[in-house]
Amino acid sequence: MSITAIVINALALIALGVAFFKNRKKAVKSLKVAGKSFFKILPMILIIVIVVGLLLGFVPPDQIAKFFGEQTGVLGVLVIGCIGAIIHIPSLVAFPLTASLLESGASVMAAAAFITTLTMIGTVYLPVEIRILGKKLALLRNVLSFMVAIIISVLMGLIL
């Protein structure tokens, strides 16, 4: 376990201890709510983990490096940015998936593009956005978000 995970878990346990100290009843209730939420999303997470595992199993690391590695430049970033914009997976799964892509040879720019487009662009929610914001504003928001996501990923690639 990494030092970051240890620190985060320690802080969570300390916060839980403080919560129990302040109001035991509310702390127990919050743990029950958290447990119910966990079991509600568990099937979705398991399915996504299986799909990601199969994907990474069928797509060898050299192919990931070929399509999304340093040598692909902005084209690879645009492609993975489009993938991130289209698919809809929870961030809880997206970060480990992105770490796997990095370990398999994807560039930092590609990983940043995937995460930023995944979180900033709502292709799945576009029909709802169009109803609420109007077609022009919803499309403008998504196009600008895509452009900003690509700029962020290029900057991340240059910095890191």
N, C-alpha and C positions, 0 to 999 in steps of 0.2 A: 504494500500500500504506500502511495506517495505521501510526502510530508504535507502536501496541500490537502489531501483527503483526510489525513489524521487531524489537521487543524480544523477543518470544516466540521468533521464529526465531533470533535471535542467541544467546539463552540455550540453545536446543536445540543449536545448533552448538557452543557452548562445552562443554556437557555431553558431547556426542559426542566432542569433542577430548580431554576429560579421560578418558572411557572408553577411547579408543584409547591414551592415554598409560599408563593403569593396566594394561590387559590387552587387547591388540590382538585376540587370539583370541575372547574373549568379546564384544567390541564388534562384530566381524564377524558372529558368530553371532546377536547381538541384531538387527542390521540385516537379516539373512536372515529371521528370525522376523517382524520388522515388515513386511518386503516381502511375505511369504506371506500374512500377515493382511490387508494392504492389498488384495491381489489377490482374496482370498476375499470381502471385503465390497464390492468395487468394483461388481459387477453389481447388487447391491441398492441401492447408493447411486445408480447411474445411473438405475435404474428410478424411484426416489423423486424424483430431480431432474427427470426427465421428467414424472412425474405432477404434481409441484408446479408446474413450468413451465406445463403445460397448464391446471392449475387456475387459476393466476394469469392466464393468457392468456384464459381463458373467463370469469372473474369480474372485471369491471372494478373499478378502485380505488374508484369511487364507491359500488359495492355493498358492498365490504368496509367502507368508512367508514360506510355506512348501517347495516349489521348489527353492526359491532364498534367503531364510533367512540365518541367521548366522549359523544355524546347518548344512546346506548343504555343507559348506566348499568349497574346490576347485572344487568339482564336479559341484555344482550349478554355480560357476563362469565360468567354462568351457562351460556349457550348454548355459547360457545367453550370453557368449562371442561368441558362434557359432551363436546364433540368431542375435546378433548385426552385425556379419560379413556377414550374408546372406541378411538381409533386407536392404532396401535403403530408408531412410527417411531423410528429411532435419534436420540439427542440431536445427533449430528453433523449431521444434516439438519434437525432441529427448530429449532435456533438460526438458521440462515440463513432458513428459512421464516418464522419469527417476525419477523426483521428485514424481510423482504419485506412481511409483513402490516402492520408499523408504518409502512413507507414508503408503503403503499397507503391509510393512513388509520385503521388500527385504533388503539385507545387503548392506553396503557401498561397499564391494568388488564386489558384483554383479552389482551394479549401475555403478561403475567405469569400470568394464569389458564391460558392455553394451555400454557405451559412447565411450570408447577408441577403441573397435573393430568396432563400427559403423563409427567412423571417420577415422581410420587408415587402414582399410581393404576394398579394392574395389572389392568385388565379382562381382558386377554389371558391373564394368569396366574391369574385367579381360580379356575379349576377345580383347579389345583395347590395354591393357597393353601387352598382348602376341604379338600382331602385332608390337608394337613399341619397346618393350624391349626384345622380344624373350620369349619363353615358360619358359625356365629355370630361367631367372632373374625375370620374373613376378611372378612365383610361389614362388621363394625364398623370394622376397619382401613381399608377402602376408603371408607366413609362419612365417618369422621373425617378421613381424608386429603383428601377432597374439600372438606370444610368448612374445613380449615386452608388449603388451596390458595386458596380463594375469599377468605378473610381476608387472606392474604399478598398476593393481587393487589389487593385494595381498598387495603391499606396502601401498596403500591407506587404505586398511582395517586394516592394522597394526597401521598406524599412526592415523587414525581417529577413 
